[in-house]
């Protein structure tokens, strides 16, 4: 467990950029048809954005709150663009994204509290 935490702590920038790219790509990929029932993907949004925030909040760089706000605006921008690529743009998706960001930050804080070893890893 601690080796995985150290890995995320050390490579948080690469992991974060990779996740941001994947989330953006999957969110804006045109669909041949809209799902029959909109709004059934909130759990996916929550988990994706929790994972996106986890590495940033684990490492807590100087500007980590700015990064979190950027993620919120990025998520909102994606929701605004989605109707143009045959997707649903839903404000509840944005709410699930923000909830995921908050959960990722809280989880990282708990991990840092339980495993204080991350403060000893070379920055």
ABEGO torsion letter per residue (X at the ends): XAAAAAAAAAAAAAAAAAAAAAAAAAAABBBABBBABBGAAAAAAAAAAAAAAAAAAAAGBAAAAAAAAAAAAAAAAAAAAAAAAGBBBBAAAAAAAAAAAAAAAAAAAAAAAABAAAAABBX
